[in-house]
Amino acid sequence: MSNIVSVEIEDFGNLDNWLQEYPRKVYDMAENSGRKAGREGRKILIATSPGKNRKYAKGWSVRNKSTLAGGVDFVIHNKVKPHLVHLLEDGHVMFLFGKPTNKRVPAKPHFEPAKRKVGDLFEQYIDKGLRELD
């Protein structure tokens, strides 16, 4: 009587097909997670963006820059007023008729908190997607 159990590749079914499909499934799941997190980030930025007339807030957009070789890359950016993002985030010197007034406009941080939240959401979606992957 032997205590050795032998397991062969044929016991796992068609392992070659599974090994070829798995990276594509992981990539698709990561892309869907990135898209979902990007949309959530856009909603957060629309809700938290400063401004009276909301034109700046409505300009947030999510762009997909993903490539199969380069990984998953979603960019949240402001299409309408991209130059205002760093001015509002960091504050800036106040000008009056083209001359500096030696006063500063206070910062209104809204992008960095949303960026951190989106990163956390992306990690949660990736974790959930990997658990559900067959």
C-alpha positions as CSV (number, residue, x, y, z in Angstrom):
1,M,0.0,0.0,0.0
2,S,1.4,3.4,-1.0
3,N,0.9,6.8,0.6
4,I,1.7,8.7,-2.6
5,V,-1.1,10.4,-4.5
6,S,-0.3,11.4,-8.0
7,V,-2.1,14.2,-9.8
8,E,-1.7,14.7,-13.5
9,I,-2.3,17.8,-15.7
10,E,-5.2,15.9,-17.4
11,D,-7.0,15.8,-14.0
12,F,-7.5,19.6,-14.2
13,G,-9.3,19.6,-17.5
14,N,-8.1,21.8,-20.3
15,L,-5.5,23.8,-18.3
16,D,-4.0,25.5,-21.4
17,N,-7.3,27.2,-22.2
18,W,-7.7,28.4,-18.6
19,L,-4.1,29.8,-18.5
20,Q,-4.7,31.6,-21.8
21,E,-8.0,33.1,-20.8
22,Y,-7.2,34.1,-17.2
23,P,-4.9,37.1,-18.0
24,R,-7.6,38.5,-20.3
25,K,-10.3,38.1,-17.7
26,V,-8.1,39.8,-15.1
27,Y,-7.4,42.7,-17.5
28,D,-11.1,43.1,-18.4
29,M,-12.0,43.0,-14.7
30,A,-9.4,45.7,-13.9
31,E,-10.6,47.9,-16.8
32,N,-14.2,47.6,-15.5
33,S,-13.1,48.4,-12.0
34,G,-11.1,51.5,-13.2
35,R,-14.1,52.7,-15.3
36,K,-16.4,52.3,-12.3
37,A,-14.0,54.1,-9.9
38,G,-13.5,56.9,-12.4
39,R,-17.2,57.5,-12.7
40,E,-17.5,57.6,-9.0
41,G,-14.6,60.1,-8.8
42,R,-16.3,62.3,-11.4
43,K,-19.5,62.3,-9.3
44,I,-17.5,63.3,-6.2
45,L,-15.8,66.1,-8.0
46,I,-19.0,67.5,-9.5
47,A,-20.5,67.5,-6.0
48,T,-17.5,69.1,-4.2
49,S,-16.2,71.5,-6.8
50,P,-16.3,75.2,-5.8
51,G,-17.9,77.9,-7.8
52,K,-21.1,79.9,-8.1
53,N,-22.3,79.1,-11.6
54,R,-21.3,75.4,-11.6
55,K,-19.7,75.6,-15.1
56,Y,-16.4,74.4,-13.6
57,A,-18.1,71.6,-11.8
58,K,-19.9,70.4,-14.9
59,G,-16.6,70.1,-16.9
60,W,-15.3,67.0,-15.1
61,S,-14.8,64.0,-17.5
62,V,-13.2,60.5,-17.4
63,R,-11.0,59.5,-20.2
64,N,-9.7,56.0,-20.9
65,K,-6.0,55.7,-21.8
66,S,-5.8,52.0,-21.3
67,T,-3.7,49.8,-23.5
68,L,-3.3,46.0,-23.5
69,A,0.5,46.2,-23.1
70,G,0.5,49.3,-20.7
71,G,-2.2,48.3,-18.3
72,V,-5.3,50.2,-17.1
73,D,-5.3,54.0,-17.0
74,F,-8.3,56.2,-16.5
75,V,-7.8,60.0,-16.3
76,I,-10.2,62.3,-14.5
77,H,-9.8,65.8,-15.9
78,N,-11.7,69.1,-16.4
79,K,-12.5,69.7,-20.1
80,V,-14.0,73.1,-19.6
81,K,-11.5,74.9,-17.4
82,P,-8.4,72.7,-16.9
83,H,-6.2,75.7,-15.9
84,L,-8.3,76.3,-12.8
85,V,-7.7,73.0,-11.1
86,H,-4.3,73.8,-9.7
87,L,-5.3,77.4,-8.9
88,L,-8.2,76.4,-6.8
89,E,-6.4,73.4,-5.3
90,D,-3.3,75.4,-4.2
91,G,-4.5,79.0,-4.0
92,H,-2.8,81.8,-5.9
93,V,-1.8,85.5,-5.9
94,M,-4.6,87.9,-6.5
95,F,-4.2,90.3,-9.4
96,L,-6.1,93.5,-10.1
97,F,-5.9,95.1,-13.5
98,G,-2.9,92.9,-14.3
99,K,-0.9,93.9,-11.2
100,P,-0.3,91.8,-8.1
101,T,-2.1,93.0,-5.0
102,N,0.2,91.2,-2.5
103,K,-2.8,89.2,-1.3
104,R,-3.5,85.5,-1.8
105,V,-6.7,83.8,-2.8
106,P,-7.1,80.9,-0.3
107,A,-6.9,77.3,-1.5
108,K,-10.1,75.3,-1.9
109,P,-8.9,71.7,-1.9
110,H,-11.3,69.4,-3.7
111,F,-9.3,67.3,-6.1
112,E,-6.9,65.6,-3.7
113,P,-9.6,64.2,-1.4
114,A,-11.5,62.9,-4.4
115,K,-8.2,61.4,-5.8
116,R,-7.6,59.5,-2.5
117,K,-11.3,58.3,-2.4
118,V,-11.1,57.0,-6.0
119,G,-7.9,55.1,-5.2
120,D,-9.6,53.4,-2.3
121,L,-12.6,52.6,-4.4
122,F,-10.4,51.2,-7.2
123,E,-8.7,48.9,-4.7
124,Q,-12.0,47.7,-3.3
125,Y,-13.4,47.0,-6.8
126,I,-10.2,45.1,-7.8
127,D,-10.3,43.1,-4.6
128,K,-14.0,42.2,-5.1
129,G,-13.4,41.4,-8.8
130,L,-10.5,39.1,-8.1
131,R,-12.5,37.2,-5.5
132,E,-15.4,36.7,-8.0
133,L,-13.1,35.7,-10.9
134,D,-13.5,32.0,-11.7
